[in-house]
Amino acid sequence: MNSPTDEQAALIKLTMEGKAMSYPDRYDQENLLNMYKAKMHLEMAIALLT
């Protein structure tokens, strides 16, 4: 669970700004954002437990 690549970070930023790609790339865009959010929530939970 490393940091996102530069390309992934840019895609996450665009998604959080409400900009969406055309289909079928939008599915990958939303999937990447969901995985990033899950990673952030897991890291927060681990930090609370330690």
C-alpha positions as CSV (number, residue, x, y, z in Angstrom):
1,M,0.0,0.0,0.0
2,N,2.3,2.7,-1.3
3,S,1.6,6.2,-2.3
4,P,-0.2,6.7,-5.6
5,T,1.9,7.3,-8.7
6,D,1.9,10.8,-10.1
7,E,-0.6,9.8,-12.7
8,Q,-2.9,8.2,-10.1
9,A,-2.6,11.2,-7.8
10,A,-3.6,13.5,-10.7
11,L,-6.6,11.3,-11.5
12,I,-7.7,11.2,-7.9
13,K,-7.4,15.0,-7.7
14,L,-9.5,15.4,-10.9
15,T,-12.1,13.0,-9.5
16,M,-12.3,14.9,-6.2
17,E,-12.8,18.1,-8.1
18,G,-15.9,16.5,-9.8
19,K,-14.3,16.1,-13.2
20,A,-15.1,12.7,-14.9
21,M,-13.6,10.9,-17.8
22,S,-15.7,9.3,-20.6
23,Y,-16.8,5.7,-20.3
24,P,-15.2,3.1,-20.0
25,D,-12.3,5.0,-18.4
26,R,-14.7,6.5,-15.9
27,Y,-15.0,3.1,-14.3
28,D,-11.3,2.9,-13.7
29,Q,-11.3,6.4,-12.4
30,E,-14.0,5.7,-9.9
31,N,-12.4,2.4,-8.9
32,L,-9.1,4.1,-8.2
33,L,-10.7,6.8,-6.1
34,N,-12.6,4.2,-4.1
35,M,-9.4,2.2,-3.4
36,Y,-7.6,5.4,-2.4
37,K,-10.4,6.3,0.1
38,A,-10.4,2.7,1.5
39,K,-6.6,2.9,2.0
40,M,-6.9,6.3,3.8
41,H,-9.6,4.9,6.1
42,L,-7.6,1.8,6.9
43,E,-4.6,3.9,7.7
44,M,-6.7,6.1,10.0
45,A,-8.1,3.0,11.7
46,I,-4.6,1.5,12.2
47,A,-3.4,4.8,13.6
48,L,-6.3,4.9,16.1
49,L,-5.5,1.3,17.2
50,T,-1.8,1.9,17.9
